[in-house]
Amino acid sequence: MAKKYIDVMDTTFRDGFQSVFGGRVLMEDFFPAVEAAKNAGINHFEFGGGARFQSLYFYLQEDAFEMMDKFREIVGPEANLQTLSRGINTVMLDTGSREMIDLHAKLFKKHGTTTIRNFDALNDVDNLAYSASCIKKHGLNHEAVITMMDLPPGCKGAHDVTFYEKTLRNMLDAGMEFDSLCFKDASGTANPKKVYETIVMARKLLGEEVHLRLHTHETAGVSVASYLAALEAGANGIDMAASPVSGGTSQPDILTMLHATKGTNYNLGDLKLDKVLKYEERLKECLAEYMIPPEATQVSPLIPFSPMPGGALTANTQMMRDAGNLEKFDEVIAEMKEVVEKGGYGTSVTPVSQFYWQQAYANVMFGKWNQIAPGYGQMVLGYFGKTPVEPDAEIVALASEKLKLEPTKENPLDLADAKEEKSIAYWTKVLEEEGLATSEENIFIAGACDQKGIAFLKGEGPLMIRKGKNNQNRGEEEMSGNYTVVVDGKQYSVQVAEGNADIQITPSVTAPVAAATETPASTGGTGAIEINSQTPGNVWKILKAAGDSVEEGEQIMILEAMKMEIDIVAEKAGVIKSIEVNTNDAVIDGQLLATMD
């Protein structure tokens, strides 16, 4: 009797890179490994979408559409190339307009995609219906998704088999067309028994012909057990990755699952150990110069208490490394439980996982609920659809007060369509004003990535990867040199030397400001009240100038940190005496931003 064939999707080049490197891997570095994967007999790849779309423009200064075209050239026309889409967000920063959602499907089909895996973090079926219709309209396979996780201990109200059955029935009642159904557990916290019972439920409801699969992560340490449970329950496919971007925050390794299914009735994609070994050796060579964050290789027993997806965890720790406050990571993770519970139990997967993270980060850095992260606040107010359960009423009222928004039950797509800045016409005009070509690709890049997309198209974006000389966490790096540090809001020049080197002490001299750098506004003096940054970040907007009167709590400027806006406000009523930073300046924790009397 032949073994049951199980479809294997190799997630190495999308979710693997996202989960380990925050998506920051250059295409020419990994393409030789794609060839090796093809030679190993792999013909189903996750190759783009999700956060790997934006990361190319934000950090790598590469074009995702060019990458997708080249990937297709390597693997040939028959391979199933799959991308990840977030329902009404697709791969954008925010809810997209209907015309931008349609453009997403059109362009991804044009650039080599076979299948789009389409999910909504709130499991709001209304958020999936339109994007599903666009995917099918443009001739792509639609893999519908129900997102999973286990709730933190002591929490109840959603994310059990009954909840998933209700979501699936809502899909069927809506007449949603799909070619396969995936249960996606981005945090890896769904326990194997629940996985088994969920797949059994879906198989009973859908019959034997529908392709069912499970996606999970090793972050909480139960991924192999969950995959075995899914296979036993009747799943047709599972997702795996190749070392060194497997395990830990990523998917189980292909070799690990081949071993785990040894002697069973499952044939994992006709894959052979010797060929997979050669593929993984080639991949390791390709990624040799990249820093693998230690947290990406670890299983965390605390993740079920504070569900954080593997694909978001390392992206967030990379941003904290860049900002210089990684020591706060454990505190932020611990804060996740309350944030999830009060937020209505949306699944901890992008973008909701980032909303949770931003709010937990704000609670740690600025005190519990003193600030409401914009995404989290809009979610509990209903601007992204229906949460699985009603959010905490006090948090809803606080979000409404802080964000100056009323709760809504309006369709998020209608809200997006009403905003000019989410239209194709708006971004066409922006491109024309910048002297850039108005191709559909450029329109989508700009609309999806906003000003960072424009910076990429103009060739002005930064390259931000931890590789070779840019890998600041390799033990052999030279650390001696001159540094500027901030203590109690004041800058000091510090010289660092290795060993017992003789350091000559000289008075600190402020370097002259380059001609192109704007001088911070000042009245010629400083005030008695110093306003310092409470977190590393970048100055996004300066709203007040020296001499302006302010009321207590009034905004002076806005910082951007961890993809969220941080209000810098007046501690009391008074007059601004000096602004000590400029727009786009990078600031560190404790840096002096402004003074007032």
C-alpha positions as a printed Julia matrix, in Angstrom:
597×3 Matrix{Float64}:
   0.0    0.0     0.0
   1.41   3.37   -1.06
   2.09   5.93    1.6
  -0.11   9.02    1.8
   1.54  11.86   -0.11
   1.91  15.01    1.99
   2.53  18.3     0.21
   5.52  20.13    1.67
   5.87  23.87    1.29
   9.38  25.15    1.89
   9.05  28.41    3.84
  12.8   29.11    4.01
  12.85  32.06    1.64
   9.86  33.9     3.15
   8.84  32.92    6.66
  12.24  31.42    7.47
  13.99  34.67    6.57
  11.32  36.7     8.33
  11.46  34.59   11.51
  15.25  34.59   11.8
  16.51  37.76   10.12
  13.44  39.99   10.22
  13.31  39.49    6.45
  16.69  41.14    5.82
  18.45  38.85    3.33
  19.71  40.05   -0.05
  18.39  38.17   -3.07
  21.73  37.53   -4.75
  22.98  35.95   -1.53
  20.21  33.34   -1.32
  19.46  32.57   -4.98
  22.14  29.82   -5.16
  20.28  28.07   -2.34
  17.02  28.29   -4.31
  18.75  26.38   -7.11
  19.92  23.81   -4.55
  16.37  23.45   -3.19
  15.08  22.86   -6.7
  17.73  20.18   -7.22
  16.61  18.57   -3.96
  13.18  18.0    -5.5
  11.29  20.8    -3.77
   8.62  22.34   -6.0
   6.42  24.29   -3.55
   7.92  27.45   -2.08
   6.72  30.39   -0.05
   8.68  33.08   -1.86
   7.24  36.46   -0.99
   4.53  38.58    0.52
   3.86  39.27    4.17
   6.53  41.36    5.85
   9.1   40.13    3.31
   7.5   42.48    0.8
   8.13  45.65    2.81
  11.47  44.55    4.24
  13.04  44.61    0.77
  12.14  48.28    0.36
  12.67  49.32    3.99
  16.01  47.64    4.7
  17.53  46.03    1.58
  16.85  48.58   -1.19
  15.69  45.76   -3.44
  12.55  45.47   -5.54
  10.25  42.65   -4.39
   8.79  42.29   -7.88
  12.24  41.86   -9.4
  13.06  39.28   -6.73
   9.87  37.34   -7.52
  10.63  37.35  -11.26
  14.16  36.02  -10.71
  12.93  33.38   -8.28
  10.47  32.12  -10.9
  13.26  31.97  -13.5
  15.3   29.72  -11.19
  12.58  27.22  -10.24
  10.83  27.06  -13.6
   7.2   27.4   -14.68
   5.77  24.33  -12.92
   6.72  25.16   -9.32
   3.96  26.29   -6.96
   5.14  29.7    -5.76
   3.11  31.0    -2.85
   2.86  34.36   -1.12
   1.26  35.54    2.11
  -1.47  38.19    2.19
  -3.21  39.79    5.17
  -6.76  40.06    3.8
  -7.71  43.74    3.6
  -4.1   44.74    4.32
  -2.56  42.47    1.67
   1.12  43.44    2.13
   0.44  47.07    3.0
   1.05  48.98    6.24
  -2.67  49.57    6.76
  -6.07  48.62    5.38
  -6.02  49.0     1.61
  -8.66  50.49   -0.62
 -10.53  48.1    -2.87
  -8.6   49.23   -5.94
  -5.24  48.7    -4.19
  -6.3   45.23   -3.01
  -7.21  44.35   -6.58
  -3.9   45.75   -7.84
  -2.07  43.55   -5.33
  -3.59  40.38   -6.82
  -3.0   41.58  -10.39
   0.69  42.37   -9.81
   1.46  39.24   -7.82
  -0.02  37.14  -10.62
   2.05  39.1   -13.15
   5.24  38.47  -11.19
   5.1   34.71  -10.92
   2.79  33.85   -8.03
   0.75  30.65   -8.18
  -1.06  30.69   -4.84
  -1.91  33.39   -2.3
  -2.42  32.36    1.32
  -5.0   34.85    2.56
  -5.67  35.45    6.26
  -7.3   37.9     8.65
  -5.84  38.17   12.15
  -9.29  38.83   13.63
 -10.84  35.86   11.78
 -13.42  38.35   10.51
 -14.7   36.67    7.35
 -15.93  40.0     6.0
 -12.27  41.05    5.86
 -11.4   38.09    3.61
 -14.27  38.12    1.12
 -13.17  40.94   -1.19
  -9.48  40.0    -1.33
 -10.54  36.39   -2.02
 -12.61  37.51   -5.0
  -9.66  39.51   -6.37
  -7.31  36.55   -6.02
  -9.65  34.29   -7.99
 -10.45  37.03  -10.54
  -6.77  37.26  -11.53
  -6.35  33.51  -11.96
  -4.52  32.66   -8.74
  -5.1   29.8    -6.35
  -6.74  31.03   -3.16
  -5.67  29.4     0.08
  -8.12  30.62    2.73
  -6.87  30.76    6.31
  -8.23  30.41    9.82
  -5.69  31.83   12.25
  -4.98  29.91   15.46
  -3.29  30.28   18.82
  -3.77  29.23   22.42
  -4.93  31.97   24.74
  -2.7   32.8    27.7
  -3.49  30.68   30.79
  -6.65  31.82   32.55
  -8.12  33.49   29.46
 -11.34  32.26   27.85
 -13.7   33.37   25.13
 -12.24  32.35   21.75
  -9.64  30.18   20.04
 -11.19  26.79   20.73
 -12.49  24.26   18.21
 -16.0   25.69   18.45
 -14.69  29.14   17.52
 -12.78  27.78   14.51
 -15.83  25.81   13.35
 -17.94  28.98   13.55
 -15.35  30.84   11.46
 -15.26  28.08    8.84
 -19.04  27.96    8.64
 -19.07  31.73    8.16
 -16.7   31.29    5.19
 -18.98  28.68    3.64
 -22.12  30.72    4.28
 -20.47  33.73    2.6
 -19.85  31.64   -0.52
 -16.12  32.28   -0.36
 -14.26  30.39   -3.09
 -11.02  28.71   -2.02
  -8.74  26.01   -3.41
  -7.28  24.96   -0.06
  -7.69  25.78    3.62
  -4.83  26.43    6.01
  -4.92  26.62    9.8
  -2.17  29.13   10.55
  -0.58  29.21   14.02
   1.98  32.01   13.78
   2.92  31.92   17.46
   3.23  28.12   17.6
   1.1   28.02   20.74
  -1.9   25.92   19.65
  -1.66  22.67   21.61
  -1.48  19.42   19.61
  -4.79  18.06   20.94
  -6.63  21.18   19.76
  -4.84  20.98   16.41
  -6.01  17.37   15.99
  -9.61  18.15   16.9
  -9.67  21.23   14.64
  -8.44  19.33   11.56
 -10.93  16.52   12.28
 -13.71  19.1    12.48
 -12.7   20.72    9.19
 -12.36  17.39    7.39
 -15.83  16.34    8.55
 -17.32  19.65    7.43
 -15.54  19.92    4.07
 -15.27  16.3     2.98
 -12.27  14.36    1.72
 -11.52  16.37   -1.44
 -10.55  19.71    0.11
  -6.81  20.24    0.67
  -6.17  20.98    4.37
  -2.87  22.04    5.83
  -1.3   23.33    9.03
   1.25  26.1     9.42
   3.04  26.49   12.75
   6.3   27.62   14.36
   8.68  25.93   16.78
   8.73  28.99   19.09
   6.84  27.27   21.93
   8.44  23.85   21.32
   5.4   21.86   20.15
   5.55  22.21   16.37
   6.59  18.64   15.54
   3.88  17.24   17.83
   1.35  19.57   16.23
   2.31  18.51   12.72
   2.04  14.84   13.63
  -1.37  15.52   15.18
  -2.48  17.34   12.01
  -1.32  14.49    9.78
  -3.09  11.93   11.95
  -6.27  14.02   11.74
  -6.18  14.06    7.93
  -4.15  17.12    6.85
  -2.77  17.06    3.29
   0.12  19.48    3.72
   2.53  21.05    6.19
   5.13  23.83    6.03
   8.83  23.35    6.81
  12.08  25.27    6.53
  15.75  24.45    5.99
  18.62  24.96    8.41
  19.96  27.45    9.44
  16.58  29.21    9.3
  14.54  26.37   10.77
  13.48  25.55   14.31
  13.39  28.22   17.01
  11.17  31.05   15.81
  10.74  29.41   12.39
   9.17  26.19   11.1
  10.5   22.72   11.96
  13.41  21.6     9.84
  12.74  19.43    6.79
  15.22  16.83    8.08
  13.58  16.84   11.51
  10.16  16.08   10.04
  11.57  13.37    7.76
  12.96  11.77   10.89
   9.73  12.29   12.89
   7.67  10.54   10.2
  10.1    7.64    9.73
   8.21   4.35    9.76
   4.83   6.03    9.32
   2.42   5.98    6.41
   3.33   9.5     5.29
   5.43  10.43    2.27
   6.69  13.97    2.77
   6.89  15.38   -0.74
   9.02  12.51   -2.13
  11.98  14.22   -0.43
  15.24  12.33    0.07
  17.6   12.83    3.01
  20.81  13.02    0.97
  19.45  15.67   -1.4
  18.01  17.77    1.43
  21.36  17.6     3.22
  23.11  19.06    0.17
  20.49  21.81   -0.05
  20.94  22.75    3.6
  24.72  22.77    3.26
  24.4   25.2     0.35
  21.99  27.42    2.25
  24.36  27.54    5.22
  27.16  28.69    2.9
  24.94  31.4     1.42
  24.01  32.79    4.84
  27.42  32.43    6.49
  27.98  36.18    6.85
  24.57  36.95    8.34
  24.1   37.35   12.07
  21.59  34.85   13.43
  20.07  36.42   16.55
  20.31  34.01   19.5
  16.59  34.34   20.25
  15.81  33.04   16.74
  17.32  29.66   17.58
  15.59  29.18   20.93
  12.41  27.54   22.11
  10.71  29.7    24.73
   8.44  28.03   27.31
   7.02  31.49   28.09
   5.53  32.09   24.63
   2.19  30.37   25.51
   1.82  32.97   28.28
   2.61  35.85   25.93
   1.96  34.73   22.34
   4.44  36.39   20.0
   4.79  35.06   16.42
   8.22  33.89   15.37
   8.06  36.09   12.28
   7.43  39.16   14.42
   9.66  38.28   17.37
  12.97  38.64   15.57
  11.78  41.66   13.57
  11.03  43.37   16.88
  14.28  42.33   18.53
  16.18  43.58   15.48
  14.46  46.95   15.83
  15.29  46.98   19.55
  18.92  46.2    18.72
  18.94  49.07   16.25
  17.39  51.32   18.91
  19.73  50.15   21.66
  17.1   48.98   24.17
  17.06  45.21   23.73
  17.37  44.82   27.52
  13.65  45.71   27.75
  12.61  42.71   25.63
  11.64  40.36   28.48
   9.53  43.07   30.11
   7.67  43.7    26.87
   6.99  40.0    26.36
   5.67  39.7    29.92
   3.29  42.6    29.28
   1.74  40.85   26.25
  -0.74  38.73   28.25
  -2.76  41.67   29.56
  -2.64  43.45   26.22
  -3.98  40.35   24.4
  -6.71  39.8    26.97
  -7.98  43.38   26.95
  -7.73  43.68   23.17
 -10.42  41.17   22.23
  -8.34  38.05   21.48
  -7.4   38.74   17.88
  -4.87  36.15   16.75
  -1.28  37.12   17.45
  -0.22  37.36   13.82
   0.61  40.4    11.69
  -0.74  43.07   11.94
  -2.46  42.3    15.27
   0.71  40.83   16.78
   2.43  44.13   16.04
  -0.44  46.03   17.67
  -0.02  43.86   20.75
   3.73  44.37   20.71
   3.49  48.13   20.31
   1.03  48.44   23.17
   3.1   46.18   25.42
   6.18  48.24   24.5
   4.33  51.48   25.33
   3.16  50.05   28.66
   6.75  49.17   29.59
   8.38  52.38   28.39
   5.77  54.93   29.43
   3.75  53.23   32.18
   0.67  51.03   31.9
  -1.9   52.48   29.52
  -0.42  55.98   29.66
  -0.19  55.85   25.88
  -2.34  53.97   23.39
  -0.5   52.63   20.35
  -2.44  53.84   17.28
  -2.89  50.38   15.74
  -4.0   48.79   18.99
  -6.37  51.65   19.71
  -7.96  51.55   16.27
  -8.35  47.77   16.56
 -10.31  47.91   19.83
 -12.4   50.76   18.39
 -13.46  48.6    15.43
 -11.54  50.24   12.6
 -10.09  46.91   11.38
 -13.23  44.8    11.74
 -14.76  42.68   14.49
 -12.51  41.23   17.22
 -13.35  37.64   18.29
 -14.76  38.94   21.6
 -15.59  42.45   22.74
 -12.48  44.36   23.92
 -12.28  45.64   27.49
 -14.73  48.55   27.83
 -12.31  50.72   29.82
  -9.61  50.27   27.19
 -12.08  51.14   24.43
 -13.0   54.37   26.25
  -9.33  55.18   26.87
  -8.44  54.55   23.21
 -11.29  56.8    22.1
 -10.06  59.58   24.39
  -6.37  59.26   23.5
  -6.83  58.88   19.75
  -9.8   61.24   19.51
 -11.77  58.63   17.57
 -15.24  57.25   18.13
 -15.89  53.48   18.06
 -17.18  52.27   14.7
 -18.88  49.3    13.11
 -18.36  50.6     9.57
 -16.79  48.3     6.98
 -13.0   48.94    7.02
 -12.97  48.83    3.21
 -15.5   51.66    3.04
 -13.35  53.67    5.44
 -10.27  53.04    3.3
 -12.04  53.9     0.05
 -13.05  57.25    1.54
  -9.42  58.27    2.14
  -7.79  60.0    -0.82
  -4.3   58.9     0.27
  -5.29  55.27   -0.27
  -6.26  55.74   -3.9
  -4.31  54.94   -7.04
  -4.89  58.5    -8.25
  -3.25  59.94   -5.12
  -0.07  57.88   -5.46
   0.07  58.5    -9.2
   0.14  62.23   -8.44
   2.83  61.77   -5.78
   5.02  59.85   -8.22
   4.56  62.52  -10.89
   5.52  65.26   -8.43
   8.65  63.31   -7.49
   9.55  62.83  -11.16
   9.13  59.05  -10.92
   7.6   56.65  -13.42
   3.92  55.93  -12.79
   3.97  52.2   -13.5
   1.5   49.99  -11.64
   4.42  48.48   -9.74
   5.63  51.92   -8.58
   2.11  52.93   -7.59
   1.77  49.81   -5.46
   5.24  50.18   -3.91
   4.44  53.77   -2.93
   0.97  52.94   -1.65
   2.16  49.91    0.31
   5.31  51.45    1.78
   4.43  55.16    1.89
   7.44  57.49    2.16
   9.88  54.6     2.55
   8.62  53.33   -0.8
   9.23  56.74   -2.35
  12.73  56.82   -0.81
  13.46  53.43   -2.4
  12.25  54.57   -5.81
  14.44  57.68   -5.56
  17.46  55.64   -4.5
  17.58  57.36   -1.12
  16.71  54.53    1.26
  19.18  53.13    3.82
  20.76  49.68    3.63
  20.18  48.02    7.01
  21.42  44.44    7.25
  23.54  42.59    9.78
  26.04  40.98    7.48
  29.82  41.05    7.35
  31.05  44.5     8.4
  27.49  45.53    9.23
  27.11  42.62   11.65
  27.59  44.42   14.91
  27.06  41.38   17.11
  29.9   39.18   15.92
  32.42  38.68   18.69
  35.42  39.5    16.55
  34.32  43.05   15.7
  36.58  45.92   16.73
  34.78  47.94   19.43
  37.39  50.59   20.28
  36.84  54.15   19.15
  35.1   57.41   20.03
  31.43  57.35   21.01
  28.86  59.88   22.15
  26.6   58.86   25.03
  23.72  60.64   26.72
  23.39  60.74   30.52
  20.46  62.58   32.1
  19.76  64.3    28.8
  23.31  65.63   28.36
  25.83  64.47   25.73
  29.32  63.26   26.66
  32.19  62.18   24.41
  33.57  58.77   25.43
  36.71  57.05   24.16
  36.77  53.24   24.3
  40.02  51.29   23.99
  40.84  47.61   24.26
  43.27  46.21   26.82
  45.39  48.66   28.85
  45.75  51.31   26.19
  46.71  54.82   27.33
  43.78  57.23   26.79
  44.51  60.94   26.67
  41.77  63.02   28.29
  40.78  66.11   26.33
  37.8   68.44   26.64
  34.76  67.41   24.59
  34.3   69.46   21.44
  31.02  69.53   19.6
  31.54  68.75   15.94
  30.49  71.51   13.56
  27.11  71.0    11.98
  27.3   70.19    8.28
  25.93  72.83    5.96
  23.06  70.63    4.88
  21.92  69.99    8.45
  19.17  72.18    9.83
  20.05  73.88   13.12
  17.5   73.18   15.88
  15.27  76.15   16.6
  16.14  78.08   19.76
  15.48  81.44   21.35
  19.14  81.74   22.25
  18.63  80.25   25.7
  17.28  77.19   27.41
  14.41  76.77   29.79
  14.35  75.42   33.31
  12.24  72.39   32.36
  14.02  69.76   30.27
  11.98  67.41   28.07
  13.87  64.19   27.34
  13.16  61.2    25.15
  11.84  58.18   27.03
  12.81  55.76   24.27
  15.2   55.48   21.33
  13.59  56.47   18.05
  13.48  59.02   15.27
  12.0   62.51   15.22
   9.0   62.27   12.92
   7.31  65.67   13.33
   8.11  68.84   15.28
   4.88  70.64   16.06
   6.08  73.57   18.18
   8.84  76.17   17.87
  10.77  78.21   20.39
   8.53  80.96   21.73
   5.29  79.01   21.31
   2.94  78.78   24.27
   1.72  75.3    25.2
  -0.9   73.88   27.52
  -0.25  70.96   29.87
  -0.31  67.72   27.85
  -0.1   69.49   24.48
   2.06  67.85   21.81
   5.47  69.37   21.17
   6.76  66.76   18.73
   6.18  63.16   17.66
   8.83  60.45   17.64
   8.64  57.2    15.69
   9.8   54.07   17.52
   9.05  50.4    16.88
   6.68  51.41   14.05
   4.56  53.47   16.45
   4.11  57.17   17.1
   5.31  58.5    20.47
   3.84  61.82   21.6
   6.23  64.21   23.33
   4.04  66.52   25.41
   4.4   69.49   27.72
   4.51  68.49   31.38
   2.81  71.76   32.34
   1.55  74.95   30.71
   4.32  77.32   29.66
   6.49  78.59   26.81
   8.88  76.59   24.65
  12.39  77.98   25.05
  14.34  75.68   22.73
  13.97  72.72   20.38
  17.12  70.63   20.56
  16.53  68.22   17.63
  15.55  68.28   13.98
  13.03  66.28   11.95
  14.44  62.83   11.01
  17.1   62.94   13.76
  17.8   59.65   15.49
  17.54  60.03   19.25
  18.49  57.74   22.1
  16.91  57.04   25.45
  17.22  60.09   27.72
  18.28  62.54   25.01
  17.3   66.18   25.48
  14.57  67.13   23.0
  13.34  70.51   24.13
  13.26  72.94   27.07
  10.53  75.2    28.37
   9.66  77.58   31.19
